[in-house]
Amino acid sequence: MFGLQFAVSSGRCTRGAYMQLIKITGNLQLGLGCGYITVIDTGALKAPGLSEINGSYEHDNELASLVIGLSDVTLINMAMENSTEMQDVLLIVVHAVIRMREVGKRPVCYFVHQNVSDVAAHDQNIRGCKHLLEQLDVMTQAAAKMEK
């Protein structure tokens, strides 16, 4: 996100979450009824360099549950071309959403799928959206079976 002061490096490599408190003013403050917004960035779900570490799957699940549990709105950045990697992230997110529903929270999640370029972007975005929804349905069914 532009303007935030999170630590950055190449690729996804963090092991935790970065948080930043952002002061809001003016009409936005009046409209939201608050003076600050907290932005939490995990940036590391299914990080390739961390996948061989023992407990990384549980770590990812716990981190996703924490962030989704704390958030009013969650943005999930799906910038992956690898379908297996995308399915893994979807499964982690769906598990977290199921856990939140068990405690009475109804999380709002938005998926941002951004691996499309070129002049055919509109058509590719439509196909990508349909594919993402299909994968989300499959991962939701799999997560529900695993949570039973």
N, C-alpha and C positions, 0 to 999 in steps of 0.2 A: 504494500500500500504506500502510495506516495506521501512523503512528508513525515513518516514515522521514523523513529530513531532506533530501530532494532539492530542488533548485531547481525551482520551478514557475512556470508562466505559463498563459495561456489557450491551449488548443489544443495541437497537436503541433508543436514548433518547434525542438527541440534538434538540433544537428549531430553529436553524439557520444554518449558513454555516461557516466552518473553511476554511481559505485560507492560502496557504504557497507558497512563492516565492522560486523557486529552480534555482540556477545558473548552467548553462550548459557550458561545455568547449569542446575543441578539435573538432573532426570530426562532432559530433552531432551539435555543435554550427554552424559550417560551413554549414552543410546540411540543418538545419532549418532556418538559417539566423537570429537568435536571440540569445541573451545571457541569457535569463531567461524563465522559464515555470512557470505558475501559476497553482497550483492544488487546486481545490475547493471540499470540502467534505461536503455533507449535512447529510448523514447518518441517516436521520430521517423521510423520506417520509413514511407515514402510520405507524409511531411508535405506538405500542400498548398502551403505557402509555399516549400518547397525544391525542388519538382518541376521548376521551370524552370531550375535551376542545372545547368550542364554537369557530367556525371559523378555526378549524384545517384543514379542506378540502381546504378552500380558501388559507390558509397559505401554504399548500403543493403545490397547483397549482402555487402560486406566487413564491415560492422558486424554483420550477422546471423551471419555465419560466425564472427567473433571471439567474440561473446557465446555462441552455441550451443556453440562449441568449448571455452570456458572453463567452461561450466556443467554441473552434474550434472543439474539440472532446469531447463527453460525454460518460462515462462508466456507465452503469446502472447495479448494482450488484443485481442479482435476486437469493438470497440465501434462498428463502422461500419455505417451503413445502406446505404452505397453499395456495390453488388455488385462493381463494377469495382475499387474501392479494396481491397476484401476479397480479390479474386482476386490483385491485385498483391502484397499482403502474403503471401498463401499461397505464391505462386510464389517469392518471396525466401526464405521460411523453408524451403521444400522444397529449393531449391538448396543452402542451407547444410547441411541434413541430409544430402543426397547427398555433399557434400564431406567431411563428418565420417565418413561410412561408408567413403569411399575411403581414409581414414587409420586405419581400424580403430576409430573411436569410435562408439558406439551411443547417440546422444542421446535423452533423454526430453523430449518436448514435450507440454504441456497447453494446449489452446485454451480461452480464456474468452470466450464470446460473450454480450455483455450489452446488447443493444438491445431487450429485451422488457419491457413493463410491462403493467399492467391485470390484471383478474381472469382473463383467458384465458391467463395467463403459462405455465401448464403445457403446454397444447396448442401455443402458439407456440414454446415451448422445444423440444418434440419436433420440430416442423416445421423450426425453425432448425437443430437438430442434424443432421437428415437432409440439409438443404441444405448445411450446412457440410461434412459428410462427402463429399457428391457433388462439391462444389467442390474439396475437398482431393484427391480421386481424379483429377479432370481436371487440376489443377495439377501433381500428381505425374507424370502421364504426359507433360505438356508439358515439365516440367523435365528429366525423364529423356531425352527426345528432344534437348533443347538441350545437355545435358551430354555426349552421345555424340560 
